[in-house]
Amino acid sequence: MDNQAIINDALCSENCLGRWKWKSGIVKNGYAIPWEIQLVNTSPDIFFWEKDKTSIFISTGGLYEITMGIYADKKPTVQILLNGEPLISAVNSSNYLLHHNSSNFNNANNNIRNLNSSNITGK
């Protein structure tokens, strides 16, 4: 049974999942999506969500997969920001996606820093 517990711990630590919903369709500051509902968060010690905030703080650096679906009357421009800088942009088309590539981002003091803990926001 001890071996199974070790296997379970290893598998669970690799399956961090967070899912949040923007239900109202109303943006903040004319562009930012407020994450209004938390649907699932398997790692609340990693994914810090606050109702109606436009960002989700991630406390642990690593490789994360982001999947998004935005449903609107008009073709939206959507950006995923990492510490305030564009990481991914989907521009007015379902078949155009721009990846912004950098392993280092400027912090608030305009110093280049490597990514360890970060804020991800939808725009």
Backbone as XML, in Angstrom:
<?xml version="1.0"?>
<chain id="A" units="angstrom">
  <residue number="1" name="MET">
    <atom name="N" x="0.821" y="-1.200" z="0.000"/>
    <atom name="CA" x="0.000" y="0.000" z="0.000"/>
    <atom name="C" x="0.863" y="1.261" z="0.000"/>
  </residue>
  <residue number="2" name="ASP">
    <atom name="N" x="2.038" y="1.226" z="0.619"/>
    <atom name="CA" x="2.924" y="2.385" z="0.640"/>
    <atom name="C" x="3.365" y="2.767" z="-0.766"/>
  </residue>
  <residue number="3" name="ASN">
    <atom name="N" x="3.622" y="1.772" z="-1.608"/>
    <atom name="CA" x="4.018" y="2.055" z="-2.988"/>
    <atom name="C" x="2.905" y="2.779" z="-3.743"/>
  </residue>
  <residue number="4" name="GLN">
    <atom name="N" x="1.664" y="2.368" z="-3.518"/>
    <atom name="CA" x="0.537" y="3.015" z="-4.195"/>
    <atom name="C" x="0.399" y="4.468" z="-3.750"/>
  </residue>
  <residue number="5" name="ALA">
    <atom name="N" x="0.625" y="4.746" z="-2.483"/>
    <atom name="CA" x="0.554" y="6.124" z="-1.980"/>
    <atom name="C" x="1.627" y="6.995" z="-2.633"/>
  </residue>
  <residue number="6" name="ILE">
    <atom name="N" x="2.816" y="6.434" z="-2.810"/>
    <atom name="CA" x="3.903" y="7.175" z="-3.473"/>
    <atom name="C" x="3.531" y="7.467" z="-4.922"/>
  </residue>
  <residue number="7" name="ILE">
    <atom name="N" x="2.988" y="6.490" z="-5.605"/>
    <atom name="CA" x="2.559" y="6.672" z="-7.000"/>
    <atom name="C" x="1.456" y="7.711" z="-7.080"/>
  </residue>
  <residue number="8" name="ASN">
    <atom name="N" x="0.474" y="7.628" z="-6.197"/>
    <atom name="CA" x="-0.630" y="8.594" z="-6.197"/>
    <atom name="C" x="-0.135" y="10.015" z="-5.956"/>
  </residue>
  <residue number="9" name="ASP">
    <atom name="N" x="0.782" y="10.177" z="-4.995"/>
    <atom name="CA" x="1.334" y="11.504" z="-4.716"/>
    <atom name="C" x="2.064" y="12.064" z="-5.932"/>
  </residue>
  <residue number="10" name="ALA">
    <atom name="N" x="2.822" y="11.225" z="-6.604"/>
    <atom name="CA" x="3.567" y="11.672" z="-7.784"/>
    <atom name="C" x="2.614" y="12.076" z="-8.906"/>
  </residue>
  <residue number="11" name="LEU">
    <atom name="N" x="1.581" y="11.279" z="-9.147"/>
    <atom name="CA" x="0.627" y="11.590" z="-10.207"/>
    <atom name="C" x="-0.180" y="12.838" z="-9.885"/>
  </residue>
  <residue number="12" name="CYS">
    <atom name="N" x="-0.617" y="12.981" z="-8.653"/>
    <atom name="CA" x="-1.419" y="14.135" z="-8.270"/>
    <atom name="C" x="-0.616" y="15.423" z="-8.344"/>
  </residue>
  <residue number="13" name="SER">
    <atom name="N" x="0.657" y="15.372" z="-8.002"/>
    <atom name="CA" x="1.476" y="16.589" z="-8.057"/>
    <atom name="C" x="1.682" y="17.064" z="-9.482"/>
  </residue>
  <residue number="14" name="GLU">
    <atom name="N" x="1.531" y="16.184" z="-10.461"/>
    <atom name="CA" x="1.697" y="16.547" z="-11.863"/>
    <atom name="C" x="0.389" y="17.002" z="-12.499"/>
  </residue>
  <residue number="15" name="ASN">
    <atom name="N" x="-0.717" y="16.870" z="-11.819"/>
    <atom name="CA" x="-2.024" y="17.195" z="-12.379"/>
    <atom name="C" x="-2.639" y="18.394" z="-11.684"/>
  </residue>
  <residue number="16" name="CYS">
    <atom name="N" x="-2.006" y="19.546" z="-11.831"/>
    <atom name="CA" x="-2.537" y="20.798" z="-11.293"/>
    <atom name="C" x="-3.512" y="21.354" z="-12.325"/>
  </residue>
  <residue number="17" name="LEU">
    <atom name="N" x="-4.719" y="21.660" z="-11.900"/>
    <atom name="CA" x="-5.729" y="22.144" z="-12.827"/>
    <atom name="C" x="-6.497" y="23.284" z="-12.196"/>
  </residue>
  <residue number="18" name="GLY">
    <atom name="N" x="-6.661" y="24.344" z="-12.944"/>
    <atom name="CA" x="-7.498" y="25.450" z="-12.526"/>
    <atom name="C" x="-8.376" y="25.865" z="-13.689"/>
  </residue>
  <residue number="19" name="ARG">
    <atom name="N" x="-9.629" y="26.146" z="-13.387"/>
    <atom name="CA" x="-10.547" y="26.582" z="-14.440"/>
    <atom name="C" x="-11.422" y="27.686" z="-13.858"/>
  </residue>
  <residue number="20" name="TRP">
    <atom name="N" x="-11.468" y="28.829" z="-14.587"/>
    <atom name="CA" x="-12.233" y="29.975" z="-14.125"/>
    <atom name="C" x="-13.118" y="30.457" z="-15.254"/>
  </residue>
  <residue number="21" name="LYS">
    <atom name="N" x="-14.214" y="31.122" z="-14.892"/>
    <atom name="CA" x="-15.214" y="31.510" z="-15.881"/>
    <atom name="C" x="-15.503" y="33.003" z="-15.804"/>
  </residue>
  <residue number="22" name="TRP">
    <atom name="N" x="-15.645" y="33.600" z="-16.971"/>
    <atom name="CA" x="-16.087" y="34.980" z="-17.128"/>
    <atom name="C" x="-17.503" y="34.893" z="-17.635"/>
  </residue>
  <residue number="23" name="LYS">
    <atom name="N" x="-18.480" y="35.125" z="-16.786"/>
    <atom name="CA" x="-19.877" y="34.879" z="-17.125"/>
    <atom name="C" x="-20.635" y="36.121" z="-17.558"/>
  </residue>
  <residue number="24" name="SER">
    <atom name="N" x="-20.333" y="37.270" z="-16.968"/>
    <atom name="CA" x="-21.138" y="38.472" z="-17.191"/>
    <atom name="C" x="-20.995" y="39.060" z="-18.593"/>
  </residue>
  <residue number="25" name="GLY">
    <atom name="N" x="-19.837" y="38.860" z="-19.225"/>
    <atom name="CA" x="-19.573" y="39.491" z="-20.514"/>
    <atom name="C" x="-19.150" y="40.941" z="-20.388"/>
  </residue>
  <residue number="26" name="ILE">
    <atom name="N" x="-19.013" y="41.426" z="-19.164"/>
    <atom name="CA" x="-18.614" y="42.807" z="-18.916"/>
    <atom name="C" x="-17.119" y="42.835" z="-18.598"/>
  </residue>
  <residue number="27" name="VAL">
    <atom name="N" x="-16.388" y="43.716" z="-19.291"/>
    <atom name="CA" x="-14.947" y="43.826" z="-19.066"/>
    <atom name="C" x="-14.664" y="44.957" z="-18.071"/>
  </residue>
  <residue number="28" name="LYS">
    <atom name="N" x="-13.492" y="44.904" z="-17.463"/>
    <atom name="CA" x="-13.048" y="45.967" z="-16.553"/>
    <atom name="C" x="-12.055" y="46.857" z="-17.282"/>
  </residue>
  <residue number="29" name="ASN">
    <atom name="N" x="-12.086" y="48.134" z="-16.963"/>
    <atom name="CA" x="-11.170" y="49.116" z="-17.565"/>
    <atom name="C" x="-11.240" y="49.116" z="-19.086"/>
  </residue>
  <residue number="30" name="GLY">
    <atom name="N" x="-12.358" y="48.682" z="-19.636"/>
    <atom name="CA" x="-12.544" y="48.697" z="-21.082"/>
    <atom name="C" x="-11.923" y="47.536" z="-21.832"/>
  </residue>
  <residue number="31" name="TYR">
    <atom name="N" x="-11.186" y="46.640" z="-21.140"/>
    <atom name="CA" x="-10.531" y="45.556" z="-21.867"/>
    <atom name="C" x="-10.252" y="44.300" z="-21.052"/>
  </residue>
  <residue number="32" name="ALA">
    <atom name="N" x="-10.168" y="44.366" z="-19.748"/>
    <atom name="CA" x="-9.697" y="43.230" z="-18.947"/>
    <atom name="C" x="-10.860" y="42.321" z="-18.531"/>
  </residue>
  <residue number="33" name="ILE">
    <atom name="N" x="-10.627" y="41.037" z="-18.607"/>
    <atom name="CA" x="-11.637" y="40.045" z="-18.251"/>
    <atom name="C" x="-11.555" y="39.752" z="-16.750"/>
  </residue>
  <residue number="34" name="PRO">
    <atom name="N" x="-12.668" y="39.983" z="-16.027"/>
    <atom name="CA" x="-12.681" y="39.604" z="-14.610"/>
    <atom name="C" x="-13.074" y="38.129" z="-14.471"/>
  </residue>
  <residue number="35" name="TRP">
    <atom name="N" x="-12.276" y="37.369" z="-13.768"/>
    <atom name="CA" x="-12.568" y="35.954" z="-13.564"/>
    <atom name="C" x="-13.549" y="35.852" z="-12.401"/>
  </residue>
  <residue number="36" name="GLU">
    <atom name="N" x="-14.827" y="35.610" z="-12.736"/>
    <atom name="CA" x="-15.923" y="35.743" z="-11.778"/>
    <atom name="C" x="-16.240" y="34.467" z="-11.008"/>
  </residue>
  <residue number="37" name="ILE">
    <atom name="N" x="-16.001" y="33.336" z="-11.627"/>
    <atom name="CA" x="-16.381" y="32.063" z="-11.009"/>
    <atom name="C" x="-15.204" y="31.100" z="-11.091"/>
  </residue>
  <residue number="38" name="GLN">
    <atom name="N" x="-14.895" y="30.462" z="-9.982"/>
    <atom name="CA" x="-13.883" y="29.405" z="-9.988"/>
    <atom name="C" x="-14.608" y="28.074" z="-10.130"/>
  </residue>
  <residue number="39" name="LEU">
    <atom name="N" x="-14.365" y="27.401" z="-11.245"/>
    <atom name="CA" x="-15.024" y="26.122" z="-11.503"/>
    <atom name="C" x="-14.288" y="24.967" z="-10.844"/>
  </residue>
  <residue number="40" name="VAL">
    <atom name="N" x="-12.972" y="24.989" z="-10.915"/>
    <atom name="CA" x="-12.156" y="23.947" z="-10.286"/>
    <atom name="C" x="-10.774" y="24.524" z="-9.991"/>
  </residue>
  <residue number="41" name="ASN">
    <atom name="N" x="-10.201" y="24.097" z="-8.886"/>
    <atom name="CA" x="-8.830" y="24.472" z="-8.539"/>
    <atom name="C" x="-8.263" y="23.340" z="-7.693"/>
  </residue>
  <residue number="42" name="THR">
    <atom name="N" x="-7.500" y="22.467" z="-8.330"/>
    <atom name="CA" x="-6.926" y="21.327" z="-7.618"/>
    <atom name="C" x="-5.711" y="21.707" z="-6.789"/>
  </residue>
  <residue number="43" name="SER">
    <atom name="N" x="-5.195" y="22.927" z="-7.010"/>
    <atom name="CA" x="-3.987" y="23.361" z="-6.307"/>
    <atom name="C" x="-4.128" y="24.810" z="-5.834"/>
  </residue>
  <residue number="44" name="PRO">
    <atom name="N" x="-4.979" y="25.056" z="-4.832"/>
    <atom name="CA" x="-5.161" y="26.433" z="-4.364"/>
    <atom name="C" x="-3.900" y="27.036" z="-3.751"/>
  </residue>
  <residue number="45" name="ASP">
    <atom name="N" x="-2.929" y="26.199" z="-3.409"/>
    <atom name="CA" x="-1.650" y="26.713" z="-2.915"/>
    <atom name="C" x="-0.758" y="27.192" z="-4.063"/>
  </residue>
  <residue number="46" name="ILE">
    <atom name="N" x="-1.119" y="26.873" z="-5.308"/>
    <atom name="CA" x="-0.379" y="27.317" z="-6.493"/>
    <atom name="C" x="-1.163" y="28.387" z="-7.254"/>
  </residue>
  <residue number="47" name="PHE">
    <atom name="N" x="-2.460" y="28.142" z="-7.489"/>
    <atom name="CA" x="-3.309" y="29.072" z="-8.237"/>
    <atom name="C" x="-4.112" y="29.915" z="-7.251"/>
  </residue>
  <residue number="48" name="PHE">
    <atom name="N" x="-3.756" y="31.205" z="-7.145"/>
    <atom name="CA" x="-4.463" y="32.110" z="-6.239"/>
    <atom name="C" x="-5.468" y="32.930" z="-7.045"/>
  </residue>
  <residue number="49" name="TRP">
    <atom name="N" x="-6.740" y="32.667" z="-6.819"/>
    <atom name="CA" x="-7.832" y="33.334" z="-7.522"/>
    <atom name="C" x="-8.631" y="34.161" z="-6.534"/>
  </residue>
  <residue number="50" name="GLU">
    <atom name="N" x="-9.029" y="35.367" z="-6.960"/>
    <atom name="CA" x="-9.942" y="36.201" z="-6.189"/>
    <atom name="C" x="-11.082" y="36.603" z="-7.105"/>
  </residue>
  <residue number="51" name="LYS">
    <atom name="N" x="-12.308" y="36.481" z="-6.618"/>
    <atom name="CA" x="-13.497" y="36.792" z="-7.404"/>
    <atom name="C" x="-13.400" y="38.195" z="-8.004"/>
  </residue>
  <residue number="52" name="ASP">
    <atom name="N" x="-13.713" y="38.281" z="-9.295"/>
    <atom name="CA" x="-13.769" y="39.521" z="-10.069"/>
    <atom name="C" x="-12.415" y="40.193" z="-10.302"/>
  </residue>
  <residue number="53" name="LYS">
    <atom name="N" x="-11.318" y="39.540" z="-9.948"/>
    <atom name="CA" x="-9.996" y="40.064" z="-10.284"/>
    <atom name="C" x="-9.684" y="39.689" z="-11.734"/>
  </residue>
  <residue number="54" name="THR">
    <atom name="N" x="-8.831" y="40.469" z="-12.378"/>
    <atom name="CA" x="-8.497" y="40.210" z="-13.785"/>
    <atom name="C" x="-7.218" y="39.400" z="-13.943"/>
  </residue>
  <residue number="55" name="SER">
    <atom name="N" x="-6.667" y="38.934" z="-12.839"/>
    <atom name="CA" x="-5.467" y="38.104" z="-12.923"/>
    <atom name="C" x="-5.577" y="36.939" z="-11.952"/>
  </residue>
  <residue number="56" name="ILE">
    <atom name="N" x="-4.809" y="35.919" z="-12.243"/>
    <atom name="CA" x="-4.681" y="34.747" z="-11.371"/>
    <atom name="C" x="-3.196" y="34.610" z="-11.082"/>
  </residue>
  <residue number="57" name="PHE">
    <atom name="N" x="-2.841" y="34.653" z="-9.816"/>
    <atom name="CA" x="-1.440" y="34.571" z="-9.421"/>
    <atom name="C" x="-1.025" y="33.102" z="-9.347"/>
  </residue>
  <residue number="58" name="ILE">
    <atom name="N" x="0.121" y="32.785" z="-9.939"/>
    <atom name="CA" x="0.675" y="31.433" z="-9.902"/>
    <atom name="C" x="1.957" y="31.500" z="-9.089"/>
  </residue>
  <residue number="59" name="SER">
    <atom name="N" x="1.983" y="30.770" z="-7.972"/>
    <atom name="CA" x="3.088" y="30.898" z="-7.019"/>
    <atom name="C" x="4.308" y="30.064" z="-7.360"/>
  </residue>
  <residue number="60" name="THR">
    <atom name="N" x="4.146" y="29.079" z="-8.221"/>
    <atom name="CA" x="5.234" y="28.156" z="-8.525"/>
    <atom name="C" x="5.573" y="28.224" z="-10.002"/>
  </residue>
  <residue number="61" name="GLY">
    <atom name="N" x="6.823" y="28.523" z="-10.308"/>
    <atom name="CA" x="7.255" y="28.553" z="-11.696"/>
    <atom name="C" x="7.218" y="27.151" z="-12.297"/>
  </residue>
  <residue number="62" name="GLY">
    <atom name="N" x="7.073" y="27.092" z="-13.580"/>
    <atom name="CA" x="7.044" y="25.795" z="-14.245"/>
    <atom name="C" x="6.460" y="25.904" z="-15.627"/>
  </residue>
  <residue number="63" name="LEU">
    <atom name="N" x="6.168" y="24.784" z="-16.194"/>
    <atom name="CA" x="5.570" y="24.700" z="-17.516"/>
    <atom name="C" x="4.076" y="24.504" z="-17.337"/>
  </residue>
  <residue number="64" name="TYR">
    <atom name="N" x="3.286" y="25.445" z="-17.837"/>
    <atom name="CA" x="1.835" y="25.390" z="-17.700"/>
    <atom name="C" x="1.187" y="25.418" z="-19.070"/>
  </residue>
  <residue number="65" name="GLU">
    <atom name="N" x="0.104" y="24.688" z="-19.217"/>
    <atom name="CA" x="-0.681" y="24.702" z="-20.449"/>
    <atom name="C" x="-1.881" y="25.610" z="-20.236"/>
  </residue>
  <residue number="66" name="ILE">
    <atom name="N" x="-2.090" y="26.534" z="-21.172"/>
    <atom name="CA" x="-3.221" y="27.453" z="-21.098"/>
    <atom name="C" x="-4.148" y="27.151" z="-22.261"/>
  </residue>
  <residue number="67" name="THR">
    <atom name="N" x="-5.405" y="26.930" z="-21.953"/>
    <atom name="CA" x="-6.424" y="26.722" z="-22.965"/>
    <atom name="C" x="-7.501" y="27.760" z="-22.727"/>
  </residue>
  <residue number="68" name="MET">
    <atom name="N" x="-7.954" y="28.417" z="-23.792"/>
    <atom name="CA" x="-8.982" y="29.433" z="-23.605"/>
    <atom name="C" x="-10.032" y="29.326" z="-24.688"/>
  </residue>
  <residue number="69" name="GLY">
    <atom name="N" x="-11.219" y="29.754" z="-24.333"/>
    <atom name="CA" x="-12.317" y="29.870" z="-25.278"/>
    <atom name="C" x="-13.049" y="31.159" z="-24.972"/>
  </residue>
  <residue number="70" name="ILE">
    <atom name="N" x="-13.125" y="32.053" z="-25.927"/>
    <atom name="CA" x="-13.822" y="33.322" z="-25.753"/>
    <atom name="C" x="-14.954" y="33.347" z="-26.768"/>
  </residue>
  <residue number="71" name="TYR">
    <atom name="N" x="-16.162" y="33.524" z="-26.271"/>
    <atom name="CA" x="-17.352" y="33.535" z="-27.123"/>
    <atom name="C" x="-17.974" y="34.918" z="-27.039"/>
  </residue>
  <residue number="72" name="ALA">
    <atom name="N" x="-18.039" y="35.616" z="-28.179"/>
    <atom name="CA" x="-18.530" y="36.989" z="-28.193"/>
    <atom name="C" x="-19.254" y="37.260" z="-29.508"/>
  </residue>
  <residue number="73" name="ASP">
    <atom name="N" x="-20.058" y="38.331" z="-29.514"/>
    <atom name="CA" x="-20.773" y="38.735" z="-30.730"/>
    <atom name="C" x="-19.815" y="39.249" z="-31.802"/>
  </residue>
  <residue number="74" name="LYS">
    <atom name="N" x="-18.730" y="39.891" z="-31.384"/>
    <atom name="CA" x="-17.721" y="40.422" z="-32.304"/>
    <atom name="C" x="-16.464" y="39.588" z="-32.192"/>
  </residue>
  <residue number="75" name="LYS">
    <atom name="N" x="-15.627" y="39.631" z="-33.211"/>
    <atom name="CA" x="-14.351" y="38.928" z="-33.151"/>
    <atom name="C" x="-13.433" y="39.669" z="-32.173"/>
  </residue>
  <residue number="76" name="PRO">
    <atom name="N" x="-13.094" y="39.046" z="-31.068"/>
    <atom name="CA" x="-12.277" y="39.753" z="-30.076"/>
    <atom name="C" x="-10.777" y="39.631" z="-30.368"/>
  </residue>
  <residue number="77" name="THR">
    <atom name="N" x="-10.025" y="40.542" z="-29.793"/>
    <atom name="CA" x="-8.579" y="40.403" z="-29.707"/>
    <atom name="C" x="-8.293" y="39.973" z="-28.283"/>
  </residue>
  <residue number="78" name="VAL">
    <atom name="N" x="-7.626" y="38.841" z="-28.113"/>
    <atom name="CA" x="-7.392" y="38.279" z="-26.787"/>
    <atom name="C" x="-5.888" y="38.164" z="-26.570"/>
  </residue>
  <residue number="79" name="GLN">
    <atom name="N" x="-5.433" y="38.609" z="-25.404"/>
    <atom name="CA" x="-4.028" y="38.456" z="-25.046"/>
    <atom name="C" x="-3.929" y="37.769" z="-23.691"/>
  </residue>
  <residue number="80" name="ILE">
    <atom name="N" x="-2.952" y="36.901" z="-23.562"/>
    <atom name="CA" x="-2.560" y="36.350" z="-22.271"/>
    <atom name="C" x="-1.306" y="37.112" z="-21.869"/>
  </residue>
  <residue number="81" name="LEU">
    <atom name="N" x="-1.350" y="37.747" z="-20.701"/>
    <atom name="CA" x="-0.223" y="38.534" z="-20.234"/>
    <atom name="C" x="0.493" y="37.788" z="-19.123"/>
  </residue>
  <residue number="82" name="LEU">
    <atom name="N" x="1.795" y="37.889" z="-19.124"/>
    <atom name="CA" x="2.620" y="37.324" z="-18.060"/>
    <atom name="C" x="3.388" y="38.472" z="-17.435"/>
  </residue>
  <residue number="83" name="ASN">
    <atom name="N" x="3.070" y="38.778" z="-16.185"/>
    <atom name="CA" x="3.654" y="39.932" z="-15.499"/>
    <atom name="C" x="3.479" y="41.214" z="-16.309"/>
  </residue>
  <residue number="84" name="GLY">
    <atom name="N" x="2.307" y="41.361" z="-16.928"/>
    <atom name="CA" x="1.978" y="42.580" z="-17.662"/>
    <atom name="C" x="2.467" y="42.643" z="-19.091"/>
  </residue>
  <residue number="85" name="GLU">
    <atom name="N" x="3.196" y="41.630" z="-19.550"/>
    <atom name="CA" x="3.712" y="41.623" z="-20.914"/>
    <atom name="C" x="3.023" y="40.532" z="-21.734"/>
  </residue>
  <residue number="86" name="PRO">
    <atom name="N" x="2.740" y="40.796" z="-23.029"/>
    <atom name="CA" x="2.054" y="39.809" z="-23.857"/>
    <atom name="C" x="2.835" y="38.505" z="-23.982"/>
  </residue>
  <residue number="87" name="LEU">
    <atom name="N" x="2.143" y="37.428" z="-23.767"/>
    <atom name="CA" x="2.715" y="36.098" z="-23.930"/>
    <atom name="C" x="2.132" y="35.448" z="-25.176"/>
  </residue>
  <residue number="88" name="ILE">
    <atom name="N" x="0.800" y="35.531" z="-25.331"/>
    <atom name="CA" x="0.084" y="34.979" z="-26.476"/>
    <atom name="C" x="-0.983" y="35.985" z="-26.888"/>
  </residue>
  <residue number="89" name="SER">
    <atom name="N" x="-1.153" y="36.200" z="-28.191"/>
    <atom name="CA" x="-2.217" y="37.064" z="-28.695"/>
    <atom name="C" x="-2.999" y="36.314" z="-29.761"/>
  </residue>
  <residue number="90" name="ALA">
    <atom name="N" x="-4.318" y="36.326" z="-29.641"/>
    <atom name="CA" x="-5.215" y="35.821" z="-30.678"/>
    <atom name="C" x="-5.931" y="37.050" z="-31.226"/>
  </residue>
  <residue number="91" name="VAL">
    <atom name="N" x="-5.698" y="37.381" z="-32.504"/>
    <atom name="CA" x="-6.126" y="38.658" z="-33.045"/>
    <atom name="C" x="-7.245" y="38.485" z="-34.057"/>
  </residue>
  <residue number="92" name="ASN">
    <atom name="N" x="-8.469" y="38.787" z="-33.648"/>
    <atom name="CA" x="-9.655" y="38.875" z="-34.512"/>
    <atom name="C" x="-9.869" y="37.710" z="-35.461"/>
  </residue>
  <residue number="93" name="SER">
    <atom name="N" x="-9.355" y="36.556" z="-35.130"/>
    <atom name="CA" x="-9.523" y="35.418" z="-36.011"/>
    <atom name="C" x="-9.234" y="34.144" z="-35.241"/>
  </residue>
  <residue number="94" name="SER">
    <atom name="N" x="-9.979" y="33.114" z="-35.528"/>
    <atom name="CA" x="-9.728" y="31.846" z="-34.852"/>
    <atom name="C" x="-8.505" y="31.140" z="-35.403"/>
  </residue>
  <residue number="95" name="ASN">
    <atom name="N" x="-7.996" y="31.576" z="-36.550"/>
    <atom name="CA" x="-6.851" y="30.886" z="-37.132"/>
    <atom name="C" x="-5.575" y="31.720" z="-37.129"/>
  </residue>
  <residue number="96" name="TYR">
    <atom name="N" x="-5.544" y="32.792" z="-36.339"/>
    <atom name="CA" x="-4.324" y="33.597" z="-36.235"/>
    <atom name="C" x="-3.948" y="33.693" z="-34.764"/>
  </residue>
  <residue number="97" name="LEU">
    <atom name="N" x="-2.787" y="33.188" z="-34.426"/>
    <atom name="CA" x="-2.297" y="33.214" z="-33.052"/>
    <atom name="C" x="-0.847" y="33.654" z="-33.073"/>
  </residue>
  <residue number="98" name="LEU">
    <atom name="N" x="-0.526" y="34.649" z="-32.274"/>
    <atom name="CA" x="0.829" y="35.178" z="-32.205"/>
    <atom name="C" x="1.419" y="34.797" z="-30.862"/>
  </residue>
  <residue number="99" name="HIS">
    <atom name="N" x="2.549" y="34.128" z="-30.887"/>
    <atom name="CA" x="3.265" y="33.761" z="-29.669"/>
    <atom name="C" x="4.390" y="34.762" z="-29.457"/>
  </residue>
  <residue number="100" name="HIS">
    <atom name="N" x="4.404" y="35.380" z="-28.287"/>
    <atom name="CA" x="5.497" y="36.282" z="-27.925"/>
    <atom name="C" x="6.509" y="35.432" z="-27.183"/>
  </residue>
  <residue number="101" name="ASN">
    <atom name="N" x="7.745" y="35.408" z="-27.636"/>
    <atom name="CA" x="8.720" y="34.464" z="-27.116"/>
    <atom name="C" x="9.800" y="35.167" z="-26.320"/>
  </residue>
  <residue number="102" name="SER">
    <atom name="N" x="9.878" y="34.844" z="-25.032"/>
    <atom name="CA" x="10.967" y="35.327" z="-24.198"/>
    <atom name="C" x="10.958" y="34.526" z="-22.912"/>
  </residue>
  <residue number="103" name="SER">
    <atom name="N" x="12.121" y="34.172" z="-22.426"/>
    <atom name="CA" x="12.184" y="33.479" z="-21.142"/>
    <atom name="C" x="12.428" y="34.468" z="-20.019"/>
  </residue>
  <residue number="104" name="ASN">
    <atom name="N" x="12.696" y="35.719" z="-20.377"/>
    <atom name="CA" x="12.911" y="36.766" z="-19.385"/>
    <atom name="C" x="11.932" y="37.905" z="-19.648"/>
  </residue>
  <residue number="105" name="PHE">
    <atom name="N" x="11.396" y="38.476" z="-18.590"/>
    <atom name="CA" x="10.458" y="39.582" z="-18.701"/>
    <atom name="C" x="10.891" y="40.696" z="-17.771"/>
  </residue>
  <residue number="106" name="ASN">
    <atom name="N" x="10.540" y="41.924" z="-18.113"/>
    <atom name="CA" x="10.825" y="43.056" z="-17.241"/>
    <atom name="C" x="9.907" y="42.999" z="-16.032"/>
  </residue>
  <residue number="107" name="ASN">
    <atom name="N" x="10.451" y="43.290" z="-14.859"/>
    <atom name="CA" x="9.613" y="43.384" z="-13.675"/>
    <atom name="C" x="9.211" y="44.845" z="-13.474"/>
  </residue>
  <residue number="108" name="ALA">
    <atom name="N" x="8.567" y="45.151" z="-12.356"/>
    <atom name="CA" x="8.060" y="46.502" z="-12.113"/>
    <atom name="C" x="9.171" y="47.541" z="-12.083"/>
  </residue>
  <residue number="109" name="ASN">
    <atom name="N" x="10.384" y="47.159" z="-11.724"/>
    <atom name="CA" x="11.514" y="48.087" z="-11.692"/>
    <atom name="C" x="12.252" y="48.159" z="-13.024"/>
  </residue>
  <residue number="110" name="ASN">
    <atom name="N" x="11.653" y="47.548" z="-14.062"/>
    <atom name="CA" x="12.225" y="47.498" z="-15.406"/>
    <atom name="C" x="13.529" y="46.712" z="-15.455"/>
  </residue>
  <residue number="111" name="ASN">
    <atom name="N" x="13.722" y="45.816" z="-14.492"/>
    <atom name="CA" x="14.867" y="44.918" z="-14.518"/>
    <atom name="C" x="14.439" y="43.616" z="-15.169"/>
  </residue>
  <residue number="112" name="ILE">
    <atom name="N" x="15.312" y="43.035" z="-15.984"/>
    <atom name="CA" x="15.017" y="41.741" z="-16.578"/>
    <atom name="C" x="15.078" y="40.686" z="-15.482"/>
  </residue>
  <residue number="113" name="ARG">
    <atom name="N" x="14.081" y="39.813" z="-15.440"/>
    <atom name="CA" x="14.108" y="38.733" z="-14.460"/>
    <atom name="C" x="13.614" y="37.457" z="-15.095"/>
  </residue>
  <residue number="114" name="ASN">
    <atom name="N" x="14.137" y="36.371" z="-14.612"/>
    <atom name="CA" x="13.707" y="35.068" z="-15.071"/>
    <atom name="C" x="12.378" y="34.739" z="-14.401"/>
  </residue>
  <residue number="115" name="LEU">
    <atom name="N" x="11.589" y="33.886" z="-15.002"/>
    <atom name="CA" x="10.261" y="33.583" z="-14.503"/>
    <atom name="C" x="10.336" y="32.511" z="-13.428"/>
  </residue>
  <residue number="116" name="ASN">
    <atom name="N" x="9.842" y="32.816" z="-12.242"/>
    <atom name="CA" x="9.676" y="31.776" z="-11.228"/>
    <atom name="C" x="8.235" y="31.783" z="-10.722"/>
  </residue>
  <residue number="117" name="SER">
    <atom name="N" x="7.753" y="32.882" z="-10.151"/>
    <atom name="CA" x="6.330" y="32.964" z="-9.841"/>
    <atom name="C" x="5.766" y="34.126" z="-10.640"/>
  </residue>
  <residue number="118" name="SER">
    <atom name="N" x="4.549" y="34.003" z="-11.122"/>
    <atom name="CA" x="4.054" y="34.957" z="-12.090"/>
    <atom name="C" x="2.558" y="35.163" z="-11.975"/>
  </residue>
  <residue number="119" name="ASN">
    <atom name="N" x="2.086" y="36.268" z="-12.559"/>
    <atom name="CA" x="0.675" y="36.555" z="-12.703"/>
    <atom name="C" x="0.306" y="36.333" z="-14.155"/>
  </residue>
  <residue number="120" name="ILE">
    <atom name="N" x="-0.781" y="35.638" z="-14.387"/>
    <atom name="CA" x="-1.294" y="35.476" z="-15.739"/>
    <atom name="C" x="-2.655" y="36.155" z="-15.785"/>
  </residue>
  <residue number="121" name="THR">
    <atom name="N" x="-2.862" y="37.004" z="-16.776"/>
    <atom name="CA" x="-4.128" y="37.709" z="-16.894"/>
    <atom name="C" x="-4.682" y="37.560" z="-18.286"/>
  </residue>
  <residue number="122" name="GLY">
    <atom name="N" x="-5.976" y="37.644" z="-18.414"/>
    <atom name="CA" x="-6.629" y="37.642" z="-19.720"/>
    <atom name="C" x="-6.996" y="39.044" z="-20.104"/>
  </residue>
  <residue number="123" name="LYS">
    <atom name="N" x="-6.854" y="39.349" z="-21.357"/>
    <atom name="CA" x="-7.172" y="40.704" z="-21.829"/>
    <atom name="C" x="-7.969" y="40.591" z="-23.091"/>
  </residue>
</chain>
